[in-house]
């Protein structure tokens, strides 16, 4: 039996739910990092760490998204993580 559009959409919805859960877990860790940075008077923004994350995620990319897409997605994730780190730490 062939999968229907509805079947694929149901799987996409489940993955979206997983992504939201994982992004919030990542944000919680960013808040914890922010607290440690505040205690040690370290700058919130760490450009070298951001470059490392982008390099690592590109290496992990097996497609079909291209590396530019992965960079854009993770740059948004980094920006939002920094924002929550600054706000909640």
Secondary structure, DSSP 8 states (H G I E B T S, - for coil): ----HHHHHHHHHHHHHHHHHHHHHHHHHHHHHHHHHHHTT--S--HHHHHHHHHHHHHH--SSS-HHHHHHHHHHHHHHHHHHHHHH-
